[in-house]
Amino acid sequence: MLLTETVRSKGPEQTIMIVAACAYYLGGPVSLSPREVFLQLVHGVADGNLSELPDLYGEVTDVRHPMATPWSEPLTSRRALREHFTVPPEVRESLPKRSVVDVVVHETADPEVIVAEFAYEFTLPDDCMAKVPCIFVMRVRDGQIIESRDYIDPIRTYTARGDLDRLIASLRRGVYSSRRS
């Protein structure tokens, strides 16, 4: 099988890794573009490859989820991101299957910064589909995320996960009154 046939048969994140490996073999290390890093991230989340995701981030980083409910502290290191992406197997198995759809990546005047619009599309236990719209604003330097603002609709996320009661409970506890500016 030719390399091009292999690349066509893989998903976007595998294609990026194959191309990067070939580029390295032919001439040395190649940093992934912000678009490529973004695609690896969101497809890795959707595919459940969470243990690999912290390596997409710099050792020092600033990742914030401004719409998170309950409110969450900024993630400022790869170690913090490793904890963030650690999900017990029993929890991971109970999460609905999801895919990445409606991807539009906007490049900016700053070559390190992209604005990415997309949605996670969940397949619910009753085979219904639920879309969760997202916007990520990311700064990627030397192939690693050093800053990101991840705007994810919390109501649709909790609904898609079948966890709306948890969202309501956190709102009743007054999470917004404890938010810091």
Disulfide bonds with the S-S distance in Angstrom:
none
